[in-house]
Amino acid sequence: MKQAEEVIHPEALSGTGIMTISREPVVFHCNHYNRFLQLVIEDCHYIDREPILVGSATEVSFRQLRTAFREHPEWSVANRLKYAESMYRFCGFGDLPLGALPHSAEPEFVLVENHSHYGTALRLNYGKRRWPGEHFDLGYAIGALSAIYGQPYGGKIDATALSTGAETTRFHLHLRNSGDRFPLDIPDIPQAVLPQGADQVPPRHIGLHIDEDAIMTAVGTLPLTGDPDGLIPAFGVYLTRHYADYYNLVSFRFERALQEALNTHRYLGEMLWYEYPTLFYYKEKFEHLQGQALARTLLMEAGHICGFNTMGGIMRSDPWYQLIVPQLQCREDWLSGIIACINALGWGVWRIQEIIPNERLILRAWYPYESLGHLRAFGPADHPIDYLMTGIGSSLMNLLYTADITTRPDLTLEFYYQVNRSKAGFWARQTRCMAMGDPYSEVVVERNIL
């Protein structure tokens, strides 16, 4: 079988900013975002994390791999095993040794992983974990075996794992009980029904002297694929080319599970401060928010962390200074440059609608992956749901005017707290949402707007 780079072909859907592999949308994200989003689900003791984290991973990986196998009906089981292993490594998830498994289904399998994106990410900044956290890895293994052998598998992780400080992570996979067809009963990825006008992406009107096409092409040619350990170190972070609908299903299923918990547990709304230390840091800023409205700030915080570390890392990198800085004429051009990079990440097509220096930013996005995911899985939304976009907007303004990213500061955790948790810092609110019927999503970023 050919090497993964020859077999796996991310496809750009013209004019949309969407990237797919075997019809499954994929997006770049970093270890900081992946870790924090998972902790949002894990840290609430009133919701069941397994169906959200493992179930969502199983669903999207099975869906993508099944489509890939349909595209190559000539592949043997050995080819399928090798492809699933290569896909995992290509995307930066780690080195799950699927290619070494037998060529026929067995009741039980054991997989041992030596390197894991999530296993490494979950050990950052938070000390020793009490339980293993390679939920995505397990879900991928379940989805892969089920797609490869055509039989429904389940599984579990050993109590000791990379995420808890061990040298390896062991996964125990087994055939599900008779009658349980998951994930074989998962339908193909549905098409999102777009609002009227959602396909009308306007040209840029700010920072036109910056060559966005050249920047996007340059980002697209960077070697952002897994190394021999299955990891993607770049821009001071570890990247993944992740399934967009993994993030979407995790985020929106968390919202629904938390709403059920709030309905069931009378005092949970008042106790969220203590379930989530992050909210305690923001207590003064968010003191007027309660319940679900308060919890949604956690999903925005994941975007803050992504923006600070990934976008900040890009703006400190040598490629940024070699390719983009020579095109910049003023501080605000840094925003146009980083938006050009964002438009190469699979997140949709972003545009700066308005920028008032050190005061206000309005961002718009066509084909935003969060809205698209909500429309695919849940239909129209009744509230704004582009949390990543909202958090990124805040972080970009804080990076530019509070952190002064133009001086190439060290992006430490302490500096993050100083920049993003300042009472005078920037915050974003979403004013339009494609999942709610608008032709695009829009966020407005200002100081102290909550």
C-alpha positions in Angstrom: 0.0 0.0 0.0 1.2 3.5 -0.7 2.4 5.8 2.1 -0.2 7.7 4.0 0.7 11.0 2.3 -0.1 9.5 -1.0 -3.3 7.8 0.0 -4.8 10.5 2.3 -5.8 13.6 0.2 -7.4 16.5 2.1 -9.7 18.2 -0.4 -10.4 21.9 -0.4 -14.0 22.8 -1.4 -13.6 25.8 -3.6 -14.7 29.2 -2.2 -15.9 27.7 1.2 -12.7 27.4 3.3 -13.8 23.8 4.1 -11.4 20.9 4.0 -12.5 17.3 3.8 -11.0 13.8 3.9 -13.4 11.2 2.4 -16.2 13.8 2.7 -15.6 14.4 6.4 -14.7 18.0 7.3 -11.4 18.4 9.0 -9.9 21.4 10.8 -6.6 22.3 12.4 -6.6 22.8 16.2 -3.9 22.7 18.9 -3.2 20.7 22.0 -4.3 23.6 24.3 -7.8 23.8 22.7 -8.2 20.0 22.6 -7.2 19.7 26.3 -9.4 22.5 27.5 -12.5 21.4 25.6 -12.1 17.9 27.0 -11.7 19.3 30.5 -15.0 21.2 30.1 -16.8 17.9 29.6 -14.9 16.0 32.2 -15.0 18.6 35.0 -18.8 18.6 35.4 -19.7 15.8 37.8 -23.4 15.8 36.8 -23.0 14.7 33.2 -21.8 11.4 31.7 -18.6 12.1 29.8 -18.3 8.7 28.0 -21.2 9.1 25.5 -20.0 12.6 24.7 -16.3 12.1 24.3 -15.9 8.4 23.3 -19.2 8.2 21.4 -18.6 11.3 19.3 -15.1 10.1 18.4 -16.4 6.7 17.5 -19.1 8.3 15.3 -17.0 10.6 13.2 -14.0 8.2 12.8 -16.3 5.3 11.8 -18.1 7.6 9.3 -14.9 8.9 7.7 -13.2 5.5 7.5 -16.3 3.7 6.1 -16.5 6.3 3.3 -12.8 5.9 2.6 -13.2 2.1 2.3 -16.2 2.6 0.0 -13.9 4.8 -2.2 -11.5 1.9 -2.4 -13.5 -1.4 -2.6 -10.4 -3.2 -3.8 -8.7 -2.8 -0.4 -8.1 -5.9 1.6 -8.6 -6.0 5.4 -4.8 -5.5 5.7 -5.0 -2.4 3.5 -7.9 -1.1 5.7 -5.9 -1.6 8.9 -2.9 0.1 7.5 -5.0 3.1 6.2 -6.7 3.6 9.5 -3.3 3.6 11.3 -1.9 6.0 8.7 -4.9 8.3 9.0 -4.5 8.5 12.7 -0.8 9.3 12.4 -1.3 11.7 9.5 -3.7 13.8 11.5 -1.4 14.0 14.5 -3.4 11.9 16.9 -0.5 9.5 17.8 0.7 6.0 16.8 -2.1 3.6 17.3 -0.8 0.3 15.9 -3.8 -0.9 13.9 -1.7 -2.2 11.1 -0.4 -5.0 13.2 -3.9 -6.5 14.0 -5.1 -9.8 12.4 -6.8 -9.8 9.1 -10.0 -11.3 10.5 -12.3 -10.2 13.3 -11.7 -11.6 16.8 -13.8 -11.2 19.9 -11.1 -9.2 21.7 -8.1 -7.0 20.8 -5.5 -5.2 22.8 -3.9 -2.1 21.3 -0.9 -0.4 23.0 -0.2 3.2 22.1 3.3 4.7 22.7 2.5 8.3 21.7 -0.8 10.2 21.9 -1.7 13.8 21.2 -4.4 13.7 23.9 -2.2 11.7 26.3 0.5 14.4 26.1 -1.9 17.4 26.0 -3.8 16.3 29.1 -0.6 16.3 31.2 0.0 20.0 30.6 -0.4 22.4 33.5 -2.9 20.3 35.5 -0.7 17.9 37.4 -1.5 14.2 37.7 -4.8 12.9 36.5 -7.0 10.6 38.4 -8.3 8.7 35.4 -7.1 8.1 31.8 -8.1 10.7 29.3 -7.5 9.2 25.9 -11.2 9.2 25.1 -10.7 10.3 21.5 -8.1 7.6 21.0 -10.4 4.9 22.3 -13.3 6.2 20.2 -11.1 6.2 17.1 -10.0 2.6 17.8 -13.6 1.5 18.2 -14.7 3.3 15.0 -11.8 1.9 13.1 -12.3 -1.8 14.1 -16.0 -1.5 13.5 -15.5 -0.1 10.0 -12.7 -2.5 9.1 -14.2 -5.7 10.2 -17.9 -4.8 9.7 -18.8 -5.8 13.3 -19.7 -3.5 16.2 -16.9 -3.1 18.8 -16.7 -1.4 22.2 -13.8 -0.9 24.5 -12.2 0.6 27.5 -8.8 2.2 28.6 -6.5 0.7 31.2 -6.4 2.7 34.4 -2.8 3.6 33.8 -2.1 5.5 30.6 0.1 8.2 29.0 -2.3 10.8 30.3 -1.8 9.6 33.9 2.0 9.5 33.6 2.5 5.9 32.3 4.8 5.0 29.4 2.0 3.6 27.2 -1.8 3.5 26.9 -3.5 0.1 26.6 -6.9 -0.2 24.9 -9.1 -3.3 25.3 -11.5 -3.7 22.4 -14.3 -6.3 22.3 -17.3 -7.2 20.3 -20.5 -5.6 21.6 -23.4 -7.6 23.0 -25.8 -9.0 20.5 -28.3 -6.5 19.3 -26.1 -3.4 19.9 -25.3 -2.3 16.4 -23.5 1.0 17.3 -21.5 2.3 15.4 -22.7 0.3 12.3 -26.0 2.0 12.4 -24.5 5.5 12.0 -25.8 7.2 8.9 -23.7 8.9 6.3 -22.7 12.5 7.0 -25.8 14.6 6.2 -25.7 17.8 4.1 -26.4 21.0 5.9 -29.3 23.1 4.6 -27.8 26.6 4.2 -29.8 29.8 4.8 -30.5 32.0 1.8 -27.4 33.9 0.8 -25.0 31.8 2.7 -23.1 31.0 -0.4 -22.4 34.7 -1.3 -18.9 35.2 0.1 -17.9 38.9 -0.4 -14.4 39.9 -1.4 -12.1 41.5 1.3 -12.2 45.2 1.7 -9.6 45.7 4.5 -5.8 45.1 4.2 -6.0 44.6 0.5 -2.2 45.0 0.1 -1.7 41.8 2.0 -1.6 38.8 -0.4 -4.1 36.4 1.3 -3.9 33.9 -1.5 -0.2 33.6 -1.2 -0.4 33.3 2.5 -3.0 30.5 2.3 -1.0 28.7 -0.3 2.1 28.9 1.9 0.3 27.6 4.9 -1.2 24.8 2.8 2.3 23.7 1.7 3.7 23.5 5.3 4.5 19.9 6.3 1.6 19.8 8.9 1.3 16.0 9.1 2.2 13.5 11.8 5.9 12.7 12.4 7.1 9.2 13.1 5.5 9.4 16.5 2.2 10.5 15.0 2.5 14.1 16.4 2.5 17.5 14.6 4.8 20.0 16.5 4.4 23.4 14.9 4.3 27.1 16.0 5.2 26.2 19.6 2.2 23.9 19.9 1.1 20.4 18.9 -1.5 20.5 16.1 -4.1 18.0 15.0 -5.9 17.9 11.7 -9.1 16.9 13.5 -12.6 15.9 12.6 -14.7 19.1 12.6 -17.8 17.2 13.7 -15.9 15.7 16.7 -15.7 19.2 18.1 -19.2 20.1 17.1 -20.8 16.9 18.5 -18.8 17.2 21.8 -19.7 20.9 22.2 -23.4 20.7 21.4 -23.9 17.4 23.2 -22.3 18.9 26.3 -24.7 21.8 26.0 -27.7 19.5 26.0 -26.4 17.2 28.7 -25.7 20.2 31.0 -29.2 21.6 30.3 -30.6 18.3 31.5 -28.4 18.4 34.6 -29.5 21.9 35.3 -33.1 20.9 35.0 -32.6 17.9 37.3 -30.3 19.3 40.0 -31.9 22.3 41.6 -28.7 24.1 42.8 -26.3 23.2 40.0 -26.7 26.6 38.4 -25.4 28.2 41.5 -22.6 25.7 42.0 -21.1 25.9 38.5 -18.5 28.4 39.9 -17.1 25.5 41.9 -17.4 22.8 39.3 -15.3 24.9 36.9 -12.4 26.9 38.4 -12.2 28.9 35.1 -15.5 30.5 35.9 -14.3 31.4 39.3 -11.6 33.5 37.7 -14.2 35.3 35.7 -16.7 35.6 38.5 -16.7 39.4 38.6 -17.0 39.7 34.8 -19.8 37.1 34.6 -21.6 37.8 37.9 -24.9 38.5 36.0 -24.8 35.2 34.1 -26.4 32.0 35.4 -26.9 28.4 34.3 -26.6 27.6 30.7 -25.6 31.2 29.7 -22.7 31.0 32.1 -21.7 27.5 31.0 -21.4 28.7 27.4 -18.6 31.0 28.4 -16.6 27.8 28.9 -16.8 26.9 25.2 -15.8 30.5 24.4 -12.8 30.1 26.8 -11.6 27.2 24.8 -11.5 29.6 21.8 -9.6 32.1 23.9 -7.0 29.5 24.7 -6.8 28.4 21.1 -6.4 32.0 19.9 -3.7 32.9 22.4 -1.6 29.8 21.9 -2.1 28.9 18.2 -2.6 32.3 16.7 -0.1 33.8 19.0 2.3 31.0 18.1 1.9 31.6 14.4 2.5 35.3 14.9 5.8 34.6 16.8 7.0 32.0 14.2 9.8 32.4 11.7 7.4 31.7 8.7 5.3 34.7 9.9 8.3 37.0 10.0 9.6 35.7 6.7 6.4 35.8 4.6 3.8 38.0 6.3 5.6 40.7 8.3 7.2 42.3 5.1 3.6 42.9 3.9 2.4 44.7 7.0 2.2 48.5 7.1 0.5 49.1 10.4 -0.4 47.2 13.6 -3.9 46.4 12.4 -2.4 44.6 9.4 -1.5 41.9 11.8 -5.2 41.0 12.0 -5.5 40.8 8.2 -2.4 38.6 8.2 -3.6 36.2 10.8 -7.1 36.0 9.3 -5.4 34.9 6.0 -3.8 32.1 8.0 -7.1 31.2 9.6 -8.7 30.8 6.2 -6.2 28.0 5.5 -7.3 26.0 8.6 -10.6 24.6 7.4 -12.7 26.9 9.6 -14.6 28.6 6.8 -14.0 32.0 5.1 -13.4 34.8 7.6 -13.5 38.5 6.8 -12.7 41.6 8.8 -15.8 43.7 8.5 -14.5 46.6 10.7 -11.5 47.4 12.8 -11.2 50.5 15.1 -7.7 50.4 16.6 -7.6 49.3 20.2 -11.4 49.6 20.4 -13.5 47.4 18.2 -13.3 44.5 15.8 -16.1 43.0 13.8 -15.5 39.5 12.3 -17.7 37.7 9.9 -17.5 34.1 8.7 -19.1 32.3 5.8 -19.3 28.5 6.1 -18.2 28.5 9.8 -17.6 24.9 10.8 -19.5 25.2 14.0 -22.7 26.4 12.4 -22.4 23.9 9.6 -21.9 21.1 12.2 -25.0 22.2 14.2 -27.1 22.3 11.0 -25.9 18.8 10.0 -26.5 17.1 13.4 -29.2 19.1 15.1 -30.8 21.5 12.6 -31.3 25.2 13.2 -30.1 26.6 16.5 -32.1 28.9 18.9 -29.1 30.7 20.2 -25.6 31.7 18.8 -23.3 28.7 18.8 -20.1 29.7 17.0 -18.1 29.5 20.3 -14.7 29.0 18.8 -15.1 32.0 16.5 -16.2 34.1 19.4 -13.3 33.1 21.6 -10.8 33.6 18.8 -12.1 37.1 18.2 -11.4 38.1 21.8 -8.0 36.6 21.8 -6.9 38.3 18.6 -7.7 41.8 20.0 -6.1 40.9 23.4 -3.0 39.6 21.6 -2.6 42.7 19.5 -3.4 45.4 22.0 -3.0 43.9 25.5 -0.2 41.4 25.0 1.4 43.3 22.1 2.2 40.2 20.1 4.3 42.4 17.8 7.1 42.3 20.4 7.2 38.4 20.3 6.4 37.8 24.0 6.6 34.4 25.6 3.2 32.8 25.6 3.2 31.3 29.1 0.2 30.3 31.1 0.8 33.1 33.5 0.9 35.6 30.6 -2.4 34.1 29.3 -4.1 34.8 32.7 -2.7 38.3 32.7 -3.8 39.0 29.1 -7.2 37.3 28.8 -8.5 37.7 32.4 -7.9 41.4 32.7 -10.9 43.4 33.7 -10.1 45.8 30.9 -9.6 43.1 28.3 -11.5 42.5 25.1 -14.5 40.2 25.0 -16.7 39.1 22.0 -20.4 38.6 21.6 -22.0 36.9 18.7 -24.5 39.1 16.9 -25.3 36.9 13.9 -25.2 33.1 13.4 -25.6 31.0 10.3 -27.1 28.2 12.3 -29.9 30.5 13.3 -30.7 31.5 9.7 -28.3 34.3 9.0 -26.2 34.1 5.8 -23.0 34.4 7.9 -21.9 34.4 11.5 -20.6 37.6 13.1 -18.9 38.5 16.3 -18.3 42.0 17.7 -15.2 42.4 20.0 -15.0 45.3 22.4 -13.8 46.0 25.9 -16.1 45.0 28.9 -19.2 44.3 26.8 -20.8 41.6 28.8 
